[in-house]
Amino acid sequence: MSAPSPPIASPVPPVVVPTPSPQASSPESPPLKNPGEYEEIGKKTKESILPSNFDGCKLVLQKGLSQHFQTSHTVTLGSSSAPSQWQFGATYVGHNKVGENDFRPVLLGDIGTTGNFTGVFLHQYKNLKLRINAQTQGSKWVGYQGTADYLGQDYTGSLTLANPDVISGSVIAVAQYLQSLTSRLSLGTELLIQKGGGMELGALSVGGTYKTSSWEAAAKIGMQWYLSYVQKIPNVKELTLVAECEGSLMSGETVSAIGYRYDVGNGSATFKGKVDSKWTIGALIEKRLDPLPANLLISGQLNHINNEAKFGVGFMIG
C-alpha cells in the first residue's frame, strides 16, 4: 500500500497595499503683507479724498535742480488763517532704493518770512525706518520728535518720543502696533504716555482697517475716536464717496462729514466736496493746465450758521 501523497498547498494571495487616491491639494494662501503704520489709519480719507480748503491767493513754484534735489517757493496773499508770507522749501532725496519709487535718505525743510522753520529727516535701513521732525517759531523751539518704525512681514511696530527733556523729566511717548490678520483685516493698538509738570497721563486706543477692492472701513477707538467709510462706485470708477465721524470723550464734541472725489479725464481735473455736521460746505477744484506744467486750484468754503465764507485761488507750477 503506497503512502498517501502530501496535500497540495493552496497558493498565498499577494498582499496588495492600497494606494491612496490623489486628493486635490488646497491652494496655499499668499503671505500677508505689511499693513502700514497705525497712525496712517484714516489719513488717506482726509488727505486724498476730502478737500483741504484754503482762502486767499496762493502761488507754488517747484523747481527740480537735479535728480535728487528740488526747491519750492510758496507765496500766500490775503489769507485770514495765516499772514501773507513767502516760504522757501528744499528737498533732498538720496540714492538708496528701499521701494519701487522710494529712496532714502530724505531731507525736507521750509522757512518763511515769519521766521518759522520746519524740518524732516527720513531714513531706512532694511526693516528699520527712522523719522525726525523739528519745528521752530521765530527763535524758539516749538517741538521736536523722533519716530522709529520696524516693518515686519505682516506687522509694524512704532515708538515715538516727543519733546523729551532730561532736566525737567518731561516727555511724550507713543507706542503703536498694527498687525495684518487677513489679507483684508488689520488690527492694532496705541499707548500714549505723557509725563511732565508734576503729572502723568496715559491713554490707550485700538484701531483697524478692513479693505476690499471696492470699499474700505477704518476705526480708532479711545479718548479720541475716529470712524470712516470709503466707497468706490462700481459703475463710475472716477467717483469715490466717503463718510467720517470723529470726536473726543473729554470734550464731548463730535463732528461728522460726508464727501466725494470725482476724477475727470485721467486725472486732468479733480473735484472734491464735503458737508459736515456744523453746516460747513467745502469744495475744491484742481485742474491741470495742459500743455503747461501747472495746476489751477479753486477753493470755496461756506458756513451758514456762522455766516462765514472763504474763497481761494492757487497755482502750482512745476
C-alpha positions in Angstrom: 0.0 0.0 0.0 1.5 3.3 -1.1 2.0 6.2 1.2 -0.6 9.0 0.8 0.7 12.0 -1.2 1.2 15.2 0.8 -1.6 17.8 0.5 -1.2 20.4 -2.2 -0.6 23.8 -0.6 -3.0 26.5 -1.8 -1.2 29.5 -3.3 -0.8 32.5 -0.9 -2.6 35.5 -2.4 -0.3 38.5 -2.9 -0.6 41.3 -0.4 -2.0 44.4 -2.2 -1.3 47.7 -0.5 -4.0 50.1 -1.4 -2.6 53.4 -2.8 -4.3 56.5 -1.5 -6.4 58.3 -4.1 -5.0 61.6 -5.1 -6.6 64.5 -3.3 -6.8 67.9 -4.7 -4.3 70.0 -2.8 -5.7 73.1 -1.4 -4.1 76.2 -2.8 -1.8 77.9 -0.3 -2.9 81.3 0.8 -0.5 84.1 -0.2 1.6 85.6 2.6 0.2 88.5 4.4 1.5 91.9 3.5 2.7 94.7 5.8 -0.3 96.7 6.9 1.5 100.1 7.1 1.6 102.3 10.2 -1.0 102.7 12.9 -1.1 106.5 12.5 -1.9 106.1 8.8 -5.4 104.8 9.7 -7.9 107.2 8.2 -5.2 109.5 6.9 -6.0 108.6 3.3 -9.5 109.8 3.7 -8.5 113.3 4.9 -5.6 113.9 2.5 -6.6 112.3 -0.8 -10.5 112.4 -0.8 -11.9 115.2 1.3 -11.0 118.8 0.3 -8.3 120.8 2.1 -9.8 124.2 1.7 -7.8 127.4 1.8 -8.5 131.1 1.4 -6.7 134.0 -0.3 -4.2 133.6 -3.2 -1.5 131.0 -3.3 1.3 130.5 -5.8 3.6 127.4 -5.6 6.6 127.2 -7.8 8.5 123.9 -7.8 11.9 123.5 -9.5 14.0 120.4 -9.8 17.7 121.3 -9.7 18.8 117.7 -10.2 17.6 114.1 -9.9 18.0 114.3 -6.1 17.4 117.9 -5.2 14.3 120.1 -5.5 13.3 123.6 -4.3 10.0 125.3 -3.9 8.6 128.8 -3.4 5.2 129.4 -1.9 3.6 132.9 -1.8 0.4 133.3 0.2 -1.6 136.6 0.0 -4.8 137.7 1.7 -5.3 134.7 3.9 -7.4 135.1 7.0 -6.0 131.9 8.6 -2.3 132.9 8.2 -0.4 136.2 7.4 0.8 136.9 3.9 4.2 135.4 3.6 6.8 133.8 1.3 8.1 130.3 2.1 11.2 128.6 0.7 11.4 124.9 0.8 14.1 122.4 -0.2 14.0 118.6 -0.6 16.9 116.2 -1.0 16.4 112.5 -1.9 19.2 110.1 -1.5 20.4 107.2 -3.7 19.4 104.2 -1.5 16.3 102.5 -3.1 14.0 100.9 -0.5 10.9 100.6 -2.6 9.6 100.7 -6.1 9.6 104.5 -6.2 11.0 105.2 -2.7 14.5 106.3 -2.0 16.4 107.2 1.3 17.5 109.3 3.0 15.2 112.2 2.5 15.7 115.7 3.9 12.9 118.3 3.8 12.8 121.8 5.1 11.0 125.1 4.7 11.3 128.5 6.2 9.2 131.6 5.8 9.4 135.3 6.2 7.8 135.0 9.7 10.9 133.0 10.8 9.1 129.8 11.3 11.1 126.7 10.3 10.1 123.1 9.8 12.5 120.2 9.1 12.0 116.5 8.5 14.6 113.7 8.2 13.7 110.3 6.9 15.9 107.2 6.6 15.5 103.5 6.4 17.9 100.6 7.0 16.5 97.3 6.0 13.3 96.9 8.1 14.0 99.9 10.4 12.7 103.3 9.4 13.6 106.5 11.2 11.9 109.8 11.2 12.9 113.1 12.9 10.7 116.2 12.9 11.7 119.7 14.3 9.8 123.0 14.3 10.6 126.5 15.4 8.6 129.7 15.7 10.9 132.7 15.4 13.9 131.8 17.6 12.0 129.4 19.9 11.7 125.7 19.6 8.1 124.6 19.3 8.5 120.9 19.2 10.7 118.0 18.1 10.2 114.3 17.9 11.7 111.1 16.7 10.0 108.0 15.5 11.3 104.5 14.8 9.2 102.0 12.8 10.0 98.4 12.5 8.4 96.9 9.3 7.8 93.2 9.7 6.4 90.9 7.0 2.8 91.3 8.3 3.1 93.9 11.1 4.5 97.3 12.0 5.8 98.4 15.4 6.4 102.1 16.2 7.9 104.1 19.0 7.7 107.9 19.1 9.4 110.3 21.6 8.2 113.9 21.5 9.8 116.9 23.3 12.0 114.9 25.6 13.6 117.0 28.4 16.1 115.2 30.6 16.4 118.1 33.1 12.7 118.5 33.8 11.8 114.9 33.2 9.1 115.6 30.8 8.4 113.5 27.7 5.5 112.3 25.4 6.0 108.6 24.4 3.7 106.8 22.0 3.9 103.1 21.2 2.0 101.7 18.3 1.4 98.2 16.8 -0.5 97.2 13.7 -1.0 93.6 12.6 -2.4 92.0 9.4 -4.8 89.3 10.5 -6.1 88.5 7.0 -5.5 89.9 3.5 -8.2 92.5 4.3 -8.3 93.0 8.0 -5.7 94.7 10.1 -5.9 95.5 13.8 -3.7 97.4 16.2 -3.3 99.4 19.3 -1.7 102.6 20.6 -0.4 103.6 24.0 0.3 107.2 24.8 2.1 108.3 28.0 2.7 112.0 28.8 4.9 113.0 31.8 5.8 116.5 32.9 4.6 119.4 35.0 4.1 117.2 38.0 1.5 114.9 36.3 1.4 111.7 34.4 -1.3 110.9 31.8 -1.9 107.7 29.9 -4.3 106.8 27.0 -5.0 103.6 25.2 -6.7 103.2 21.9 -7.4 100.4 19.5 -8.0 100.6 15.7 -8.0 98.8 12.5 -9.0 98.8 8.8 -10.9 96.5 6.6 -10.2 96.8 2.9 -11.8 95.3 -0.2 -11.5 96.1 -3.9 -14.5 98.5 -3.8 -14.7 99.8 -0.2 -12.7 100.4 2.9 -13.6 101.0 6.6 -11.3 102.4 9.3 -11.8 103.0 13.0 -9.9 104.3 16.1 -11.5 104.0 19.5 -10.0 105.7 22.5 -10.2 109.1 24.3 -10.4 110.5 20.8 -12.2 108.3 18.3 -12.5 108.2 14.5 -14.7 106.3 12.1 -14.6 106.4 8.3 -16.1 104.6 5.3 -14.8 104.9 1.7 -16.9 103.5 -1.2 -15.9 103.3 -4.9 -18.8 103.4 -7.2 -18.6 100.3 -9.4 -20.3 101.8 -12.5 -18.5 105.1 -12.1 -14.8 104.3 -11.4 -13.9 108.0 -11.2 -16.3 108.7 -8.3 -15.4 107.9 -4.6 -17.8 108.6 -1.7 -16.7 108.9 1.9 -18.3 109.3 5.3 -16.4 110.0 8.5 -17.1 110.8 12.1 -14.6 111.9 14.8 -14.9 113.1 18.3 -13.4 113.4 21.8 -14.7 111.8 25.0 -13.1 114.5 27.1 -14.8 117.5 25.3 -17.9 115.6 24.2 -17.7 117.2 20.8 -18.4 115.1 17.7 -18.1 116.2 14.0 -19.5 114.1 11.2 -18.9 114.7 7.5 -19.8 113.2 4.1 -17.9 114.0 0.9 -16.8 112.9 -2.5 -14.0 112.9 -5.0 -14.5 112.8 -8.8 -11.6 112.5 -11.3 -12.2 113.6 -14.9 -10.1 112.8 -17.9 -7.5 110.5 -16.4 -6.6 113.0 -13.7 -6.8 116.2 -15.8 -9.3 117.6 -13.3 -10.3 116.6 -9.8 -13.5 117.7 -7.9 -13.7 117.3 -4.1 -16.5 118.3 -1.8 -17.9 117.8 1.7 -20.5 118.9 4.1 -20.3 118.4 7.9 -22.5 118.4 10.9 -21.5 122.1 11.7 -23.2 123.1 8.4 -19.8 123.8 6.7 -19.8 123.2 3.0 -16.4 123.0 1.2 -15.4 122.3 -2.4 -12.1 122.2 -4.2 -11.3 122.0 -7.9 -7.9 121.1 -9.2 -7.3 121.4 -13.0 -4.2 120.6 -14.9 -3.4 123.3 -17.4 -2.0 121.2 -20.3 0.4 121.6 -22.0 1.8 123.8 -19.3 3.3 122.2 -16.3 0.9 123.9 -14.0 -2.3 123.2 -11.9 -5.1 125.6 -11.1 -6.8 125.3 -7.7 -10.1 126.9 -6.8 -11.3 126.5 -3.2 -14.6 127.6 -1.6 -16.0 127.1 1.9 -19.2 128.4 3.4 -20.8 128.1 6.9 -24.4 129.1 7.0 -24.7 129.1 10.8 -21.8 131.4 11.4 -22.3 133.4 8.2 -18.6 132.8 7.2 -17.3 132.4 3.7 -13.8 131.7 2.4 -12.6 131.7 -1.2 -9.1 130.9 -2.5 -7.3 130.7 -5.9 -3.9 129.0 -6.3 -1.4 128.0 -9.0 1.1 125.1 -8.7 3.8 125.4 -11.3 6.4 122.6 -11.8 
